[in-house]
Amino acid sequence: MATRSGPWLLSFPAPLLESSGRALVVRRLPANEGRAGRVAAPRLGEESSSNDDFSATKDPTAVERANLLNMAKLSIKGLIESALSFGRTLDSDYPPLQQFFVVMEHCLKHGLKVRKSFLSYNKTIWGPLELVEKLYPEAEEIGASVRDLPGLKTPLGRARAWLRLALMQKKMADYLRCLIIQRDLLSEFYEYHALMMEEEGAVIVGLLVGLNVIDANLCVKGEDLDSQVGVIDFSMYLKNEEDIGNKERNVQIATILDQKNYVEELNRQLNSTVSSLHSRVDSLEKSNTKLIEELAIAKNNIIKLQEENHQLRSENKLILMKTQQHLEVTKVDVETELQTYKHSRQGLDEMYTEARRQLRDESQLRQDVENELTVQVSMKKEIELAMKLLEKDIHEKQDTLIGLRQQLEEVKAINIEMYQKLQGSEDGLKEKNEIIAQLEEKNNKITAAMRQLEQRLQQAEKAHMEAEAEDEKYLQECLSKSHSLQKQISQKEKQLVQLETDWKIEKEWRQTLQEDLQKEKDALSHLRNETQQIIVLKKEFLSLQDENQQLKKVYHDQEQALQELGNKLSESKLKIEDIKEANKALQGLVWLKDKEATHCKLCEKEFSLSKRKHHCRNCGEIFCNACSDNELPLPSSPKPVRVCDSCHALLIQRCSSNLP
């Protein structure tokens, strides 16, 4: 079953889409000519006849699949390149994006089965796209939002809206991969020769992964997706050599500008990280001083509480001494009263009750003192817990400082890993070169063996021809001398039998040699394929070498920038006071912003990672390091400050004119 889009059917040779600057010949055929009209694009010269033979021998459905695959490659590649050069989020009016959706619609329609209904034949791509919700749970949101759209009435419009929402979510490749894996379910909607059922569908899904780079903002609500006509515009993909050269130049300029913007953004990010690190260090130092002060206060409080504890213990001891003395006195009184007990028992009882009351009061006083001691002990424990919490806070602040230092070390470790990976890739390339040399040696050995086998074949054929000639001679002599040499016939027949057996043996040997030759030819073809793969590996090796050199350049630039940043970070703490004094002195001057200055004012060279910006403390302009490497003490700051070459010359002239 061939796919149709109206009365037209796309079927053209695959090499057409790769060629540039060739005209398309569109031919519309009637519907009764076996298949629908096809778009043909003959090559120049002899290629037209080869294409006729190709179309006669190859399956038309395979040609259609190849053409759709090539169109998908061209549309995806063109969309990614144009979107990256465009530099903004894409909208629905962007022409390459519209063509991409048209090509995807044709790919999904290829090989669809026709479903009969009461009124008409139904042939849409919404059915297989609805399966994605069952296979991929995250796609339920897209399906629900497509069904809730009010303007969509046909299944084709819903499918187009689904494709746009999947592109905005950057998950179109994931959704279609789930569909291609489940071929049993797809067979309900597609024919066995459809693009989605063959390997071309998996290739297109792999190409769709590259679209995750693109940011698209498409308004699906207001568009009329039901009545759109999906026509592929081939003029976007067939270009002249001049257009290709201009495009390459534009791409090179765009890459240079992107690299410049990337370096500037890196510089800004590094400056912001340095400033944030300075602010963090200042805040941590402040918090550290505060914590030290709080620690000192807590220690003073602990010393005071310990002194109070000592005082309470001394008071407790005094109370105990007093109670003991009082008890001794009471014991003496009791003894005296015992002596007078016989005279006045009632008085003794009263004295005994009073002594008992006094003992109760003193025991209560003692319990109160012990309770106060327990309260003071609990207070002491709470103070110790507070001290531990303060120490934990101090340790956490120190851990954050250590973490910031570790981040700087991790950046260095990443650079070292990149260098190690480069060395690993170089080792792998050396191993591949050794494998290539071994394969070439094997190829030479096999060619030598083939030559020996051919020589043996020629010798065997010559021996066979000589044997046949001798057989004929023997037969003729036997016929002529049959009457005279009847006795010798038996001997000759024996010789003939022996010769026939020898001939059969030689024939079998020849067959075995032919089989060996066939095996050697197969091995040769296999080795040729391996040599082609080796050539491809060589090309990849050259591309890897180019990438390696580019990575080395980037690595050296980044290493230089990191070294400069490290030196500046080490010197920044020492220069903070100088900068503050210079800022106080330069409050009246107008300083240029870093964003406004792109070139040095004196040498007019562009700023970069190696050529950094520096302010003149006298005039406030921005210069490079070579044009502002002078230092002079200004009236606003007694210490020497960075000054440009022109201000340095003027100040020296003024000083020389003021001297007597």
C-alpha positions as CSV (number, residue, x, y, z in Angstrom):
1,M,0.0,0.0,0.0
2,A,1.5,3.4,-1.0
3,T,0.8,6.5,1.0
4,R,-1.2,9.3,-0.6
5,S,-1.5,13.0,0.2
6,G,-4.4,14.2,-2.1
7,P,-3.7,13.2,-5.7
8,W,0.1,13.4,-5.3
9,L,2.5,10.7,-4.1
10,L,6.2,11.5,-3.2
11,S,8.6,8.9,-4.8
12,F,12.0,10.2,-6.0
13,P,15.5,8.8,-5.9
14,A,17.4,9.3,-2.6
15,P,20.5,11.0,-4.2
16,L,18.3,13.8,-5.4
17,L,18.0,15.3,-1.9
18,E,21.8,15.3,-1.4
19,S,22.6,17.2,-4.6
20,S,22.5,20.9,-4.7
21,G,21.5,23.3,-7.5
22,R,19.6,20.8,-9.7
23,A,16.2,21.4,-11.0
24,L,13.2,19.2,-10.1
25,V,10.9,17.9,-12.9
26,V,7.4,17.4,-11.5
27,R,5.3,15.0,-13.6
28,R,1.6,14.3,-12.7
29,L,0.3,10.9,-13.9
30,P,-3.3,9.7,-14.0
31,A,-4.5,7.5,-11.1
32,N,-5.0,4.4,-13.2
33,E,-1.2,3.9,-14.0
34,G,-0.5,1.3,-11.4
35,R,0.5,3.9,-8.8
36,A,-0.2,7.5,-8.2
37,G,1.9,10.3,-9.9
38,R,5.4,10.6,-8.7
39,V,7.9,13.4,-8.4
40,A,10.9,12.5,-10.5
41,A,14.4,14.1,-10.5
42,P,16.7,12.7,-13.1
43,R,20.5,13.2,-12.8
44,L,22.8,14.6,-15.5
45,G,24.3,12.4,-18.3
46,E,24.4,8.7,-17.7
47,E,22.8,8.9,-14.2
48,S,19.3,9.1,-15.7
49,S,19.6,5.6,-17.3
50,S,21.1,4.2,-14.0
51,N,18.1,5.6,-12.1
52,D,15.7,3.9,-14.5
53,D,17.4,0.6,-13.9
54,F,17.4,1.3,-10.2
55,S,13.7,2.0,-10.1
56,A,12.9,-1.1,-12.2
57,T,14.9,-3.4,-9.9
58,K,14.2,-1.9,-6.4
59,D,10.9,-2.0,-4.5
60,P,9.0,1.3,-4.9
61,T,8.0,1.2,-1.2
62,A,11.7,1.0,-0.2
63,V,12.4,4.0,-2.5
64,E,9.5,5.9,-0.8
65,R,10.9,5.1,2.6
66,A,14.4,6.2,1.6
67,N,13.1,9.5,0.2
68,L,11.1,10.3,3.3
69,L,14.1,9.5,5.4
70,N,16.3,11.9,3.4
71,M,13.6,14.6,3.6
72,A,13.4,14.1,7.3
73,K,17.2,14.4,7.6
74,L,17.3,17.6,5.5
75,S,14.4,19.2,7.4
76,I,15.7,18.4,10.9
77,K,19.3,19.5,9.9
78,G,18.0,22.8,8.4
79,L,15.7,23.4,11.3
80,I,18.5,23.0,13.9
81,E,21.0,25.1,11.9
82,S,18.5,27.9,11.3
83,A,17.3,27.9,14.9
84,L,20.8,28.1,16.3
85,S,21.6,31.0,13.9
86,F,18.2,32.6,14.7
87,G,19.2,32.7,18.4
88,R,15.6,33.0,19.8
89,T,12.6,30.8,20.6
90,L,10.8,29.7,17.5
91,D,7.1,30.5,16.8
92,S,4.5,28.9,14.6
93,D,5.2,31.3,11.6
94,Y,8.9,30.1,11.2
95,P,9.1,28.5,7.7
96,P,11.6,25.7,8.5
97,L,9.5,24.6,11.5
98,Q,6.3,24.5,9.3
99,Q,8.2,22.3,6.8
100,F,9.4,20.0,9.5
101,F,5.8,19.4,10.7
102,V,4.7,18.7,7.1
103,V,7.6,16.2,6.6
104,M,6.8,14.5,9.9
105,E,3.1,14.2,8.9
106,H,4.1,12.5,5.6
107,C,6.4,10.1,7.5
108,L,3.6,9.1,9.9
109,K,1.1,8.7,7.1
110,H,3.3,6.3,5.1
111,G,1.8,2.8,5.0
112,L,-1.3,3.6,7.0
113,K,-4.1,1.1,6.8
114,V,-7.5,2.3,5.5
115,R,-10.2,1.9,8.1
116,K,-13.7,1.6,6.6
117,S,-16.7,3.3,8.2
118,F,-20.3,3.7,7.3
119,L,-19.9,7.0,5.4
120,S,-16.3,7.1,4.1
121,Y,-12.8,5.7,4.4
122,N,-10.8,6.9,7.4
123,K,-7.0,7.2,7.2
124,T,-5.5,9.4,10.0
125,I,-2.4,9.3,12.2
126,W,-4.3,10.2,15.4
127,G,-4.9,6.5,16.1
128,P,-1.2,5.4,16.6
129,L,-0.4,8.7,18.5
130,E,-3.1,7.9,21.0
131,L,-1.3,4.7,21.9
132,V,1.6,6.7,23.4
133,E,-0.6,7.5,26.4
134,K,-0.8,3.8,27.3
135,L,2.9,3.2,26.7
136,Y,4.3,6.4,28.2
137,P,2.4,7.7,31.2
138,E,3.9,11.2,31.0
139,A,2.2,11.7,27.6
140,E,-1.3,11.7,29.3
141,E,-1.1,15.5,29.8
142,I,-0.6,16.1,26.1
143,G,-3.5,13.8,25.1
144,A,-5.8,15.5,27.6
145,S,-4.8,19.0,26.5
146,V,-5.3,18.1,22.8
147,R,-8.8,16.7,23.5
148,D,-9.7,19.9,25.5
149,L,-8.8,22.2,22.7
150,P,-12.1,23.7,21.4
151,G,-11.1,24.5,17.8
152,L,-10.1,21.0,16.7
153,K,-12.8,18.9,15.0
154,T,-10.9,16.3,13.0
155,P,-8.4,13.6,14.1
156,L,-5.8,15.0,11.7
157,G,-6.0,18.4,13.5
158,R,-5.6,16.7,16.9
159,A,-2.5,14.8,15.6
160,R,-0.9,18.1,14.3
161,A,-1.6,19.7,17.7
162,W,0.0,16.7,19.4
163,L,3.2,17.0,17.4
164,R,3.5,20.7,18.2
165,L,3.0,20.1,22.0
166,A,5.5,17.2,21.9
167,L,8.1,19.5,20.3
168,M,7.5,22.2,22.9
169,Q,8.0,19.6,25.7
170,K,11.2,18.3,24.0
171,K,10.0,14.7,24.3
172,M,8.9,13.9,20.7
173,A,11.8,11.4,20.3
174,D,10.9,9.6,23.5
175,Y,7.3,9.3,22.6
176,L,7.9,7.9,19.1
177,R,10.6,5.5,20.4
178,C,7.9,3.9,22.6
179,L,5.7,3.5,19.5
180,I,8.4,1.9,17.4
181,I,9.4,-0.6,20.0
182,Q,5.8,-1.9,20.2
183,R,5.5,-3.2,16.6
184,D,2.7,-5.6,17.4
185,L,0.4,-2.7,18.4
186,L,1.6,-0.6,15.4
187,S,0.6,-3.5,13.0
188,E,-3.0,-2.7,13.6
189,F,-2.6,0.8,12.1
190,Y,0.3,0.3,9.5
191,E,1.1,-2.0,6.7
192,Y,4.2,-4.3,7.0
193,H,6.2,-2.1,4.5
194,A,5.4,1.2,6.3
195,L,8.2,3.5,7.4
196,M,7.2,3.2,11.1
197,M,7.5,-0.6,10.8
198,E,11.0,-0.6,9.2
199,E,14.5,0.6,10.2
200,E,14.0,4.0,8.7
201,G,11.5,4.9,11.5
202,A,14.2,4.1,14.1
203,V,16.7,6.4,12.3
204,I,14.2,9.3,12.2
205,V,13.5,8.8,15.9
206,G,17.3,9.0,16.5
207,L,17.4,12.2,14.4
208,L,14.6,13.8,16.5
209,V,16.8,13.7,19.6
210,G,18.7,16.7,18.2
211,L,15.6,18.8,18.3
212,N,15.9,19.0,22.1
213,V,18.4,21.9,21.5
214,I,15.6,24.1,20.1
215,D,13.2,26.2,22.2
216,A,9.8,26.6,20.6
217,N,6.8,28.7,21.8
218,L,3.8,27.6,19.6
219,C,0.2,28.9,20.0
220,V,-2.0,25.9,19.3
221,K,-5.3,27.4,20.4
222,G,-5.8,30.0,17.7
223,E,-4.5,28.0,14.7
224,D,-6.7,26.3,12.2
225,L,-5.0,22.9,12.1
226,D,-7.9,20.9,10.6
227,S,-7.8,22.6,7.1
228,Q,-4.1,23.0,6.6
229,V,-2.6,21.5,3.4
230,G,0.7,19.6,3.9
231,V,2.9,20.4,0.9
232,I,6.7,20.1,1.0
233,D,8.6,23.1,-0.3
234,F,11.7,21.6,-2.0
235,S,13.1,25.1,-2.8
236,M,14.3,25.3,0.9
237,Y,16.6,22.3,0.5
238,L,17.9,22.7,-3.1
239,K,20.5,25.5,-3.0
240,N,23.3,26.8,-5.3
241,E,27.0,26.7,-4.5
242,E,27.1,30.4,-3.9
243,D,24.4,30.1,-1.3
244,I,26.3,27.3,0.4
245,G,29.5,29.3,0.5
246,N,27.7,32.3,1.9
247,K,26.0,30.1,4.4
248,E,29.3,28.6,5.5
249,R,30.8,32.1,5.9
250,N,27.7,33.1,8.0
251,V,28.1,30.0,10.1
252,Q,31.8,30.7,10.6
253,I,31.0,34.3,11.6
254,A,28.2,33.1,13.9
255,T,30.5,30.6,15.6
256,I,33.2,33.3,16.1
257,L,30.6,35.6,17.6
258,D,29.2,32.8,19.8
259,Q,32.7,32.0,21.0
260,K,33.2,35.7,21.8
261,N,29.9,35.9,23.7
262,Y,30.8,32.7,25.5
263,V,34.1,34.1,26.6
264,E,32.5,37.3,27.7
265,E,29.8,35.5,29.6
266,L,32.5,33.3,31.2
267,N,34.4,36.4,32.2
268,R,31.3,37.9,33.7
269,Q,30.4,34.7,35.6
270,L,33.9,34.5,36.9
271,N,33.8,38.1,38.1
272,S,30.4,37.5,39.7
273,T,31.7,34.3,41.4
274,V,34.8,36.2,42.7
275,S,32.6,39.0,44.1
276,S,30.2,36.5,45.6
277,L,33.1,34.6,47.2
278,H,34.4,37.9,48.6
279,S,31.0,38.7,50.0
280,R,30.8,35.2,51.5
281,V,34.2,35.5,53.0
282,D,33.3,38.9,54.5
283,S,30.0,37.6,55.9
284,L,31.7,34.5,57.3
285,E,34.4,36.5,58.9
286,K,31.7,38.8,60.5
287,S,29.7,35.8,61.7
288,N,32.9,34.2,63.0
289,T,33.7,37.3,65.0
290,K,30.1,37.4,66.3
291,L,30.3,33.8,67.3
292,I,33.7,34.4,69.1
293,E,32.1,37.3,71.0
294,E,29.1,35.1,71.9
295,L,31.5,32.4,73.0
296,A,33.4,34.8,75.3
297,I,30.1,36.0,76.8
298,A,29.0,32.4,77.4
299,K,32.3,31.6,79.0
300,N,31.9,34.6,81.3
301,N,28.4,33.5,82.2
302,I,29.7,30.0,83.0
303,I,32.4,31.4,85.3
304,K,29.8,33.5,87.1
305,L,27.5,30.5,87.5
306,Q,30.4,28.5,88.8
307,E,31.2,31.2,91.4
308,E,27.6,31.3,92.5
309,N,27.6,27.5,92.8
310,H,30.7,27.7,95.0
311,Q,29.0,30.3,97.2
312,L,25.9,28.2,97.5
313,R,28.0,25.2,98.5
314,S,29.8,27.2,101.1
315,E,26.5,28.5,102.5
316,N,25.2,24.9,102.6
317,K,28.2,23.8,104.5
318,L,27.7,26.6,107.0
319,I,24.1,25.6,107.5
320,L,25.1,22.1,108.1
321,M,27.7,23.2,110.6
322,K,25.1,25.3,112.4
323,T,22.6,22.4,112.4
324,Q,25.3,20.1,113.8
325,Q,26.2,22.6,116.5
326,H,22.5,23.1,117.3
327,L,22.1,19.3,117.5
328,E,25.0,19.0,119.9
329,V,23.5,21.8,122.1
330,T,20.1,20.1,122.0
331,K,21.8,16.8,123.0
332,V,23.3,18.5,126.0
333,D,20.0,20.0,126.9
334,V,18.4,16.6,126.6
335,E,20.9,15.0,128.9
336,T,20.3,17.8,131.5
337,E,16.6,17.3,131.1
338,L,16.9,13.6,131.5
339,Q,18.5,14.2,134.8
340,T,15.6,16.4,135.8
341,Y,13.1,14.0,134.2
342,K,12.2,12.4,137.4
343,H,11.3,15.8,138.9
344,S,9.3,17.3,136.1
345,R,8.2,14.8,133.4
346,Q,5.7,17.2,131.9
347,G,8.3,19.9,131.4
348,L,10.5,17.3,129.7
349,D,7.7,16.3,127.3
350,E,7.2,19.9,126.3
351,M,10.9,20.4,125.7
352,Y,11.0,17.2,123.7
353,T,8.2,18.3,121.5
354,E,9.9,21.7,120.9
355,A,13.1,20.0,120.0
356,R,11.3,17.7,117.6
357,R,9.7,20.7,115.9
358,Q,13.0,22.4,115.6
359,L,14.5,19.3,113.9
360,R,11.6,19.2,111.4
361,D,12.2,22.9,110.5
362,E,15.9,22.3,110.1
363,S,15.2,19.2,107.9
364,Q,12.9,21.3,105.7
365,L,15.6,24.0,105.4
366,R,18.0,21.3,104.4
367,Q,15.6,19.9,101.7
368,D,15.1,23.4,100.3
369,V,18.8,23.9,100.0
370,E,19.2,20.5,98.2
371,N,16.4,21.5,95.7
372,E,18.2,24.7,95.0
373,L,21.4,22.7,94.3
374,T,19.5,20.4,91.8
375,V,18.1,23.5,90.0
376,Q,21.6,25.0,89.7
377,V,23.0,21.7,88.4
378,S,20.2,21.6,85.7
379,M,21.0,25.2,84.8
380,K,24.7,24.2,84.4
381,K,23.7,21.4,82.0
382,E,21.6,23.7,79.9
383,I,24.5,26.1,79.7
384,E,26.8,23.3,78.6
385,L,24.3,22.3,75.8
386,A,24.2,25.9,74.6
387,M,28.0,25.9,74.4
388,K,27.9,22.7,72.3
389,L,25.3,24.2,69.9
390,L,27.5,27.3,69.5
391,E,30.5,25.1,68.8
392,K,28.4,23.1,66.2
393,D,27.5,26.4,64.4
394,I,31.2,27.4,64.3
395,H,32.1,24.0,62.8
396,E,29.3,24.3,60.2
397,K,30.7,27.7,59.2
398,Q,34.1,26.2,58.9
399,D,32.7,23.4,56.8
400,T,31.2,25.9,54.4
401,L,34.6,27.6,54.0
402,I,36.2,24.2,53.3
403,G,33.4,23.4,50.8
404,L,34.2,26.6,48.9
405,R,37.9,25.7,48.8
406,Q,36.9,22.2,47.5
407,Q,34.9,23.7,44.7
408,L,38.1,25.5,43.5
409,E,40.0,22.3,43.7
410,E,37.2,20.4,41.8
411,V,37.6,22.9,38.9
412,K,41.3,22.1,38.8
413,A,40.5,18.4,38.9
414,I,38.1,18.7,36.0
415,N,40.8,20.4,33.9
416,I,43.2,17.5,34.8
417,E,40.5,14.9,33.8
418,M,40.0,16.6,30.5
419,Y,43.8,16.4,29.9
420,Q,43.8,12.7,30.9
421,K,40.9,12.0,28.5
422,L,42.8,13.6,25.7
423,Q,45.8,11.4,26.4
424,G,43.4,8.3,26.5
425,S,42.0,9.2,23.1
426,E,45.6,9.5,21.7
427,D,46.4,6.0,23.1
428,G,43.3,4.6,21.5
429,L,44.2,6.1,18.1
430,K,47.7,4.5,18.3
431,E,46.1,1.1,19.0
432,K,43.8,1.6,15.9
433,N,46.8,2.4,13.8
434,E,48.5,-0.8,14.9
435,I,45.3,-2.8,14.1
436,I,45.3,-1.2,10.6
437,A,48.9,-2.3,10.0
438,Q,48.1,-5.9,11.1
439,L,45.1,-6.0,8.7
440,E,47.2,-4.8,5.8
441,E,49.7,-7.6,6.5
442,K,46.9,-10.2,6.6
443,N,45.6,-8.8,3.2
444,N,49.1,-9.2,1.6
445,K,49.3,-12.8,2.9
446,I,45.9,-13.7,1.5
447,T,46.7,-12.2,-1.9
448,A,49.9,-14.3,-2.1
449,A,48.0,-17.5,-1.2
450,M,45.4,-16.6,-3.9
451,R,48.2,-16.4,-6.5
452,Q,49.6,-19.8,-5.5
453,L,46.2,-21.4,-5.8
454,E,45.6,-19.9,-9.3
455,Q,49.0,-21.3,-10.4
456,R,48.0,-24.8,-9.0
457,L,44.7,-24.6,-10.9
458,Q,46.5,-23.8,-14.2
459,Q,48.8,-26.7,-13.7
460,A,45.9,-29.1,-13.0
461,E,44.0,-27.9,-16.1
462,K,47.1,-28.6,-18.3
463,A,47.5,-32.1,-16.8
464,H,43.8,-32.8,-17.5
465,M,44.1,-31.6,-21.1
466,E,47.2,-33.8,-21.7
467,A,45.4,-36.8,-20.1
468,E,42.4,-36.3,-22.5
469,A,44.7,-36.1,-25.5
470,E,46.4,-39.3,-24.5
471,D,43.0,-41.1,-24.1
472,E,42.0,-40.2,-27.6
473,K,45.3,-41.4,-29.0
474,Y,44.9,-44.7,-27.1
475,L,41.4,-45.2,-28.4
476,Q,42.4,-44.6,-32.1
477,E,45.3,-47.1,-31.8
478,C,43.0,-49.7,-30.2
479,L,40.4,-49.3,-33.1
480,S,43.1,-49.6,-35.8
481,K,44.9,-52.5,-34.1
482,S,41.8,-54.3,-32.7
483,H,42.2,-57.4,-35.0
484,S,45.9,-57.7,-34.6
485,L,46.2,-56.8,-30.9
486,Q,43.3,-58.6,-29.1
487,K,45.5,-59.8,-26.4
488,Q,46.6,-56.2,-25.6
489,I,43.0,-55.0,-25.3
490,S,42.6,-56.2,-21.8
491,Q,45.8,-54.5,-20.7
492,K,44.7,-51.2,-22.4
493,E,41.2,-51.4,-20.8
494,K,42.9,-51.7,-17.4
495,Q,45.0,-48.6,-18.2
496,L,41.8,-46.8,-19.3
497,V,40.1,-47.7,-15.9
498,Q,43.1,-46.4,-14.1
499,L,43.1,-43.2,-16.2
500,E,39.4,-42.7,-15.5
501,T,39.9,-43.0,-11.8
502,D,42.8,-40.5,-12.0
503,W,40.6,-38.2,-14.0
504,K,37.8,-38.4,-11.4
505,I,40.3,-37.8,-8.6
506,E,41.6,-34.7,-10.5
507,K,38.0,-33.6,-11.1
508,E,37.2,-33.8,-7.3
509,W,40.4,-32.1,-6.5
510,R,39.5,-29.3,-9.0
511,Q,36.1,-28.9,-7.3
512,T,37.7,-28.7,-3.9
513,L,40.1,-26.0,-5.3
514,Q,37.1,-24.1,-6.7
515,E,35.4,-24.2,-3.3
516,D,38.6,-23.0,-1.6
517,L,38.8,-20.2,-4.2
518,Q,35.2,-19.2,-3.4
519,K,36.0,-19.1,0.3
520,E,39.1,-17.0,-0.3
521,K,37.0,-14.6,-2.4
522,D,34.5,-14.3,0.4
523,A,37.4,-13.6,2.8
524,L,38.7,-11.0,0.4
525,S,35.4,-9.3,0.3
526,H,35.2,-9.3,4.0
527,L,38.7,-7.8,4.2
528,R,37.7,-5.1,1.7
529,N,34.8,-4.2,4.0
530,E,37.2,-4.1,6.9
531,T,39.5,-1.8,4.9
532,Q,36.6,0.5,4.1
533,Q,35.8,0.5,7.8
534,I,39.5,1.3,8.5
535,I,39.2,4.3,6.0
536,V,36.2,5.5,7.9
537,L,38.1,5.1,11.2
538,K,41.0,7.1,9.7
539,K,38.5,10.0,8.9
540,E,37.1,9.8,12.4
541,F,40.7,9.8,13.7
542,L,41.5,13.0,11.7
543,S,38.3,14.7,13.0
544,L,39.2,13.6,16.5
545,Q,42.6,15.1,16.1
546,D,41.0,18.4,15.0
547,E,38.7,18.3,18.0
548,N,41.7,17.4,20.2
549,Q,43.6,20.5,19.0
550,Q,40.6,22.7,19.6
551,L,40.1,21.3,23.1
552,K,43.8,21.8,23.9
553,K,43.5,25.5,22.8
554,V,40.3,25.9,24.9
555,Y,42.1,24.1,27.8
556,H,45.1,26.4,27.6
557,D,43.0,29.5,27.5
558,Q,40.9,28.3,30.5
559,E,44.1,27.4,32.4
560,Q,45.6,30.8,31.8
561,A,42.3,32.4,32.9
562,L,42.2,30.2,36.0
563,Q,45.8,31.1,36.9
564,E,45.1,34.8,36.5
565,L,42.0,34.4,38.6
566,G,43.9,32.5,41.3
567,N,46.6,35.2,41.4
568,K,43.9,37.9,41.6
569,L,42.1,36.1,44.4
570,S,45.3,35.8,46.4
571,E,46.1,39.5,45.8
572,S,42.5,40.7,46.3
573,K,42.5,40.5,50.1
574,L,45.7,42.7,50.1
575,K,44.3,45.2,47.7
576,I,40.8,45.7,49.3
577,E,42.0,48.6,51.5
578,D,43.8,50.3,48.5
579,I,40.6,49.9,46.4
580,K,38.4,51.4,49.2
581,E,40.8,54.4,49.5
582,A,40.8,54.8,45.7
583,N,37.0,54.6,45.7
584,K,36.8,57.3,48.3
585,A,39.1,59.5,46.3
586,L,37.3,58.8,43.0
587,Q,33.8,59.5,44.2
588,G,33.8,62.8,42.2
589,L,35.1,61.1,39.0
590,V,32.9,59.4,36.3
591,W,33.9,55.7,35.9
592,L,33.2,53.9,32.7
593,K,31.2,50.6,33.1
594,D,32.8,47.4,32.1
595,K,30.0,46.6,29.6
596,E,30.5,49.9,27.7
597,A,34.2,49.3,27.0
598,T,35.1,46.7,24.4
599,H,38.5,48.1,23.2
600,C,41.5,49.7,24.9
601,K,41.4,53.5,24.6
602,L,45.1,53.9,23.8
603,C,46.1,50.8,21.7
604,E,42.5,50.2,20.5
605,K,42.9,46.4,20.9
606,E,39.9,44.2,21.8
607,F,39.6,42.9,25.3
608,S,39.6,39.1,25.9
609,L,40.5,36.5,28.5
610,S,44.2,37.1,28.1
611,K,43.8,40.9,27.5
612,R,41.8,42.0,30.6
613,K,40.3,45.4,31.6
614,H,41.8,47.9,34.1
615,H,40.5,51.3,35.3
616,C,42.8,54.3,35.5
617,R,42.5,55.8,39.0
618,N,43.0,59.3,37.7
619,C,40.8,59.7,34.6
620,G,38.4,56.7,35.2
621,E,38.8,55.3,31.6
622,I,39.4,51.5,30.9
623,F,42.7,50.3,29.4
624,C,44.6,47.1,28.9
625,N,47.4,45.8,31.1
626,A,50.1,47.0,28.8
627,C,48.7,50.6,28.6
628,S,48.1,50.9,32.4
629,D,51.0,49.2,34.1
630,N,52.2,52.4,35.9
631,E,51.7,53.2,39.5
632,L,51.8,56.7,41.1
633,P,50.7,58.3,44.4
634,L,47.7,60.6,43.7
635,P,46.6,63.5,46.0
636,S,43.5,61.5,47.0
637,S,45.5,58.4,48.0
638,P,49.1,58.5,49.4
639,K,49.8,54.9,48.3
640,P,50.8,54.3,44.6
641,V,47.7,53.5,42.4
642,R,47.3,52.1,38.8
643,V,47.4,54.9,36.2
644,C,47.3,54.9,32.4
645,D,50.3,55.9,30.3
646,S,48.9,59.3,29.3
647,C,48.0,60.3,32.9
648,H,51.4,59.0,34.0
649,A,53.2,61.3,31.5
650,L,51.0,64.3,32.5
651,L,51.5,63.8,36.2
652,I,55.3,63.5,35.7
653,Q,55.3,66.7,33.7
654,R,53.4,68.5,36.4
655,C,55.8,67.3,39.1
656,S,58.8,68.4,37.0
657,S,57.3,71.9,36.4
658,N,56.5,72.3,40.1
659,L,60.1,71.5,41.0
660,P,62.5,74.6,41.2
